[in-house]
Amino acid sequence: MSELKVYPDHDSSQTSVYTDFASIQRELGAAGIRFERWAANRPLSPDAGEADILAAYRDSVDRLMAEKGFRSVDVIKMVPDHPKSEELRNKFLSEHTHSEDEVRFFVEGQGLFNIHRQGKVFAVRCEKGDLIGVPDGTPHWFDMGPRPHFIAIRLFTNTEGWVAHFTGNDIATRFPYLAA
């Protein structure tokens, strides 16, 4: 189940928790963060590659690309025994920004986006079927957990793909990680 926890950015012990979609969407929308629920029900084989996954969701991807002017798309697929899972987890756990909206559609699994905005941290556990859009320039970090399992379609307005600008803020170390 998707979940949103909202903290003051100076205190991870105070939190408001939301678990129903309407409340999550309302709270995130008030902060300018896109959150939608899409159907993630296309059959995929366990060994489906990027081309298979994009083909299965081509109509939704094409619609979103046309709507927002995205110019490239890829798929990130993480499994617990991925050889670079720890390296990638540590990279994504550092607060960073992008010069474009970060849009992700979760086809499988889960991940925790922590979005630092308006003096708060919005910790959104995204699951299968969730689409999240973090506005450009917004500090955030992502936790895939110690045993990552997710497939997400990523859309970009630049053709270079994922380009992060790390803030140097250690705020991510003061907030809960994604539980196993």
C-alpha positions as CSV (number, residue, x, y, z in Angstrom):
1,M,0.0,0.0,0.0
2,S,1.3,3.4,-0.9
3,E,2.0,5.7,2.1
4,L,2.9,9.3,2.7
5,K,4.6,10.6,5.8
6,V,5.0,14.3,6.2
7,Y,7.7,15.6,8.6
8,P,8.9,19.1,9.5
9,D,12.3,19.2,7.8
10,H,14.0,19.8,11.2
11,D,12.4,16.9,13.1
12,S,11.9,13.4,11.9
13,S,10.1,12.4,15.1
14,Q,7.0,14.4,14.2
15,T,5.0,13.0,11.4
16,S,1.6,12.9,9.8
17,V,0.7,9.6,8.0
18,Y,-1.6,9.1,5.1
19,T,-2.4,5.8,3.5
20,D,-5.4,6.4,1.3
21,F,-4.8,7.5,-2.3
22,A,-7.1,10.6,-2.1
23,S,-5.3,12.0,0.9
24,I,-1.8,11.3,-0.5
25,Q,-2.7,13.0,-3.8
26,R,-4.2,16.0,-2.0
27,E,-1.2,16.5,0.4
28,L,1.3,16.1,-2.4
29,G,-0.7,18.2,-4.9
30,A,-0.8,21.1,-2.4
31,A,3.0,21.0,-2.5
32,G,3.1,20.9,-6.3
33,I,4.0,17.2,-6.5
34,R,2.3,15.1,-9.0
35,F,0.9,11.8,-7.8
36,E,-1.3,9.5,-9.8
37,R,-2.4,5.9,-9.9
38,W,-2.1,4.1,-13.2
39,A,-3.0,0.5,-14.1
40,A,0.1,-1.6,-13.9
41,N,-1.5,-4.8,-15.1
42,R,0.3,-5.7,-18.3
43,P,1.7,-9.2,-18.3
44,L,5.5,-9.3,-18.1
45,S,7.8,-12.3,-18.0
46,P,10.3,-12.4,-15.1
47,D,13.1,-11.8,-17.6
48,A,11.4,-8.9,-19.4
49,G,13.9,-6.4,-20.6
50,E,13.6,-2.7,-21.2
51,A,12.2,-3.0,-24.7
52,D,9.5,-5.5,-23.4
53,I,8.5,-3.3,-20.5
54,L,8.3,-0.1,-22.7
55,A,6.3,-2.0,-25.3
56,A,3.8,-3.2,-22.7
57,Y,3.2,0.4,-21.6
58,R,3.8,2.2,-24.9
59,D,0.4,3.9,-25.0
60,S,0.8,5.4,-21.5
61,V,4.4,6.4,-22.1
62,D,3.5,8.0,-25.5
63,R,0.7,9.9,-23.9
64,L,2.9,11.2,-21.1
65,M,5.7,12.1,-23.5
66,A,3.3,14.1,-25.6
67,E,1.7,15.8,-22.6
68,K,4.9,17.0,-21.0
69,G,7.4,17.2,-23.8
70,F,9.6,14.3,-22.6
71,R,12.3,13.4,-25.1
72,S,13.7,10.2,-23.7
73,V,12.5,7.2,-21.6
74,D,14.2,4.3,-20.0
75,V,13.5,1.5,-17.5
76,I,15.3,0.9,-14.2
77,K,14.9,-2.6,-12.9
78,M,16.3,-3.5,-9.5
79,V,16.3,-6.9,-7.8
80,P,17.9,-7.9,-4.4
81,D,20.9,-9.6,-6.0
82,H,21.7,-6.8,-8.5
83,P,25.5,-6.4,-8.5
84,K,25.3,-2.6,-8.1
85,S,22.3,-2.3,-5.7
86,E,24.3,-1.0,-2.7
87,E,26.3,1.4,-4.9
88,L,23.1,2.8,-6.5
89,R,21.3,2.9,-3.2
90,N,24.0,5.1,-1.7
91,K,24.0,7.3,-4.8
92,F,20.3,7.9,-4.8
93,L,20.2,8.4,-1.0
94,S,22.1,11.7,-1.2
95,E,19.9,14.8,-1.5
96,H,20.0,16.1,-5.1
97,T,18.0,18.1,-7.6
98,H,17.4,17.8,-11.4
99,S,17.0,20.5,-14.0
100,E,13.8,18.7,-15.2
101,D,10.8,17.1,-13.5
102,E,11.6,13.6,-12.2
103,V,8.7,11.4,-13.4
104,R,8.6,7.8,-12.4
105,F,5.9,5.1,-13.0
106,F,6.2,2.0,-10.8
107,V,5.5,-1.1,-12.9
108,E,6.5,-3.4,-10.0
109,G,7.8,-3.3,-6.5
110,Q,8.3,-0.2,-4.3
111,G,10.7,2.7,-3.5
112,L,10.7,5.6,-1.1
113,F,10.9,9.2,-2.5
114,N,11.8,11.8,0.1
115,I,11.0,15.3,-1.2
116,H,12.3,18.3,0.7
117,R,9.9,21.2,0.0
118,Q,8.2,24.0,1.8
119,G,10.0,23.3,5.1
120,K,8.8,19.7,5.1
121,V,10.0,16.3,4.0
122,F,7.3,14.4,2.1
123,A,8.3,10.7,2.3
124,V,6.2,8.9,-0.3
125,R,6.4,5.1,-0.5
126,C,5.5,4.4,-4.1
127,E,4.3,1.0,-5.1
128,K,3.1,-0.8,-8.3
129,G,0.8,1.5,-10.2
130,D,2.0,4.8,-8.7
131,L,3.2,7.7,-10.9
132,I,5.1,10.5,-9.1
133,G,6.4,13.7,-10.6
134,V,9.0,15.7,-8.6
135,P,9.2,19.3,-9.9
136,D,12.5,20.4,-11.3
137,G,14.9,22.0,-8.9
138,T,13.3,20.3,-5.9
139,P,15.7,18.7,-3.4
140,H,14.9,15.0,-2.9
141,W,16.5,11.6,-2.3
142,F,15.3,8.1,-3.1
143,D,15.7,4.9,-1.1
144,M,15.3,1.5,-2.8
145,G,15.8,-0.3,0.5
146,P,18.4,-2.9,1.5
147,R,16.8,-5.6,-0.7
148,P,15.6,-3.6,-3.7
149,H,12.8,-4.8,-5.9
150,F,11.2,-2.5,-8.4
151,I,10.7,-1.7,-12.0
152,A,10.1,1.9,-12.9
153,I,9.7,3.7,-16.2
154,R,11.7,7.0,-16.1
155,L,10.9,9.9,-18.4
156,F,13.3,12.8,-19.2
157,T,13.1,16.1,-21.1
158,N,16.9,15.9,-21.7
159,T,18.4,13.2,-23.8
160,E,21.2,12.5,-21.3
161,G,18.8,10.7,-18.9
162,W,19.3,10.9,-15.2
163,V,21.5,13.8,-14.3
164,A,21.7,14.8,-10.6
165,H,23.0,18.0,-8.9
166,F,23.9,16.9,-5.4
167,T,23.2,19.6,-2.7
168,G,25.7,18.4,-0.1
169,N,23.0,18.5,2.6
170,D,23.1,15.5,4.9
171,I,19.4,15.7,5.6
172,A,18.7,12.2,4.3
173,T,20.7,10.7,7.2
174,R,18.2,12.2,9.6
175,F,15.1,10.6,8.2
176,P,13.9,7.0,8.2
177,Y,15.0,4.7,5.4
178,L,12.8,2.2,3.5
179,A,12.3,-0.8,5.7
180,A,13.3,-4.2,4.2
